[in-house]
Amino acid sequence: MKNVAEKLKIQEDMIRDKLKLDSMTALKNRDNARVDVLRFLRSLIDKKELQLPPGGLNEAEEINVLRKELKNKEESKEMFAKAGREDLVKQIDYEISIVKEYLPEELTEEKIAQTVDEVIAEKGANFGLVMKEVMTRLAGGASGDLVSKIVKEKISKL
């Protein structure tokens, strides 16, 4: 059984715990807008944890939750912009900037393409198998949309 220090170190690495600490700091600084966004992100991660088997939540799952929320916010921003709601666009921009703070830097298309090439060489040109393996290897370093686009391009050239 792991000792308490090891458990605490594991928890420090989790995004959810960083969100909690940052929300407490924002609360002390009376930054209510930031507190609201951070609490909402934590609630999304908590909700995802309830859907998984016990102990099934890892950092990759947390990153997936944040990427999905980032995509939702970007879609909302587009709709607000089309509707001429600049006040809401400004609010969503602020929320997007906060979500991006907790996401790892995205890999370059060249690195993704290199990984896709390796997986295709190993697994063949089956889209589903390639996508699953590439997403596992990249572990949240790229959005599924971008990976899908690159995999489709590579497979179509075979």
Stockholm file with secondary structure:
# STOCKHOLM 1.0

chainA/1-158         MKNVAEKLKIQEDMIRDKLKLDSMTALKNRDNARVDVLRFLRSLIDKKELQLPPGGLNEAEEINVLRKELKNKEESKEMFAKAGREDLVKQIDYEISIVKEYLPEELTEEKIAQTVDEVIAEKGANFGLVMKEVMTRLAGGASGDLVSKIVKEKISKL
#=GR chainA/1-158 SS CCCHHHHHHHHHHSHHHHHHHHHHHHHHTTCHHHHHHHHHHHHHHHHHHHHSCTTCCCHHHHHHHHHHHHHHHHHHHHHHHHTTCHHHHHHHHHHHHHHHHTSCCCCCHHHHHHHHHHHHHHHCSCHHHHHHHHHHHHTTSSCHHHHHHHHHHHHHTC
#=GC SS_cons         CCCHHHHHHHHHHSHHHHHHHHHHHHHHTTCHHHHHHHHHHHHHHHHHHHHSCTTCCCHHHHHHHHHHHHHHHHHHHHHHHHTTCHHHHHHHHHHHHHHHHTSCCCCCHHHHHHHHHHHHHHHCSCHHHHHHHHHHHHTTSSCHHHHHHHHHHHHHTC
//
